[in-house]
Amino acid sequence: MNKYKRIVIANHGGVDVLNTVEEAIPEPKSGQVRVKVLAAGIGYADIMAQHGGYPLAPKIPFTPGYDFVGIVDYVSSDAVGVEKGQYVAALNPEFGCYSEYVCVPPELLLPVPEELDPAEVVSLILNYLTAHCILHKKGQLKNGETVLIHAAAGGVGTALLQLGGLLELKMYGTASVTKHPTVREYGGIPIDYKNQDFLEYIRNEVPDGVDAAFDPIGGLNLRRSYKAVKKGGRVISYGFAGDSFGGMKQMAIGVLQMAALNFWPDGKRVTLCATPGEVKKDNAWYRETLTELISMLAARQINPVIGARVPLMEVKRAHQMLEQGNVAGKVVLVCEP
């Protein structure tokens, strides 16, 4: 019997809850395609899920991971639109990508040019889809506007800097001092959030406020981001991580906070961007946007920042990197070909 390995979280806690399970290679259900994974992405949602702080994660036990790149290994008889041997990329809104094989419906799979690096392609999927959604679908940013980007040296942050640069935005980005060169490299003006008050800094630099702010943290940070935005501006929230690992309470407070801020009569709007949900409800947007991003990568209009490439079996080390904030950009899990 042919076997494969995947990472399973059976309990919540530190990195030791990330366990490797070996079992029979999965058989695709009706209408599904099986893909041999070459690379899977790690996002902060996975870190929160490991600690029990991501309410959208499946019930334990589960395999984390929203995005992957690989080769189609098996196509069920009633699955259409893909072929065995095809190089593909996908966001799986149901999680499950920390695995050597994944079974998904074909409408999630997008073709990838063979010359592209799997690690670079997987860095596009969740991060750049989120950044694109924030800038265009939710924020409707216009050329030359001014924005505040929190966690600007992270996976989504560097994607926002690169896509924002194409719009010629003036971009301020919070980041720790060691990551300021990354923020500057992609056109941002860094703010040392540990030693500088970002709200005071923005008020000194842009007295009327920025046109938009992008916030993955929530809580007090979201409230202060709101204050940094000019009248009639917008705040896009794309997470409620807080100062630890999120949680249902943090998310509930965040949703109520957004509603309260939108009630305030100053013309500002706070909007939520939850990319997996967008993929579920708007497949056409997902396919069109990811196709566009893959084409931009092929043309070298964008260059994903890869903080580390880590073998799948060393997932604990990869999660530690993100938890400790030691890397800029995306951490990618690499499977043996």
Number of C-alpha atoms within 10 A of each C-alpha: 5 7 11 14 18 22 24 20 23 15 17 17 16 14 18 12 16 23 16 18 13 10 12 10 15 13 14 18 15 12 16 21 28 24 27 24 26 25 31 36 29 27 23 22 22 22 24 21 26 28 20 20 24 23 17 15 20 14 13 14 11 18 27 28 28 24 27 35 31 27 21 23 18 19 24 16 10 10 18 14 9 18 15 13 14 18 23 24 30 26 28 23 20 17 18 23 28 29 27 23 25 24 22 19 18 19 18 18 25 21 16 21 13 10 7 13 15 22 23 20 27 30 30 27 25 26 26 25 25 23 27 23 22 25 20 11 13 18 22 13 19 14 13 15 15 20 27 29 27 25 22 32 31 27 28 30 27 30 28 30 29 25 20 26 18 13 15 16 20 19 26 26 29 25 25 17 15 12 20 20 14 21 27 17 12 20 19 28 19 25 24 17 17 11 9 11 12 23 19 13 16 21 16 11 12 15 13 13 23 27 24 29 30 31 26 22 22 25 20 12 18 26 16 15 26 27 18 27 27 20 17 12 20 26 29 25 24 20 22 28 23 18 10 12 21 24 19 14 12 20 20 12 14 24 17 11 18 22 14 11 16 16 13 10 10 12 12 20 22 23 18 18 21 14 20 20 12 16 18 15 10 11 13 11 15 24 17 11 17 24 16 12 21 23 15 13 18 17 10 10 12 19 18 22 21 17 17 16 16 19 16 24 20 13 22 17 14 21 22 14 16 21 17 8 11 11 19 25 23 29 26 27 27 25 20 11 10
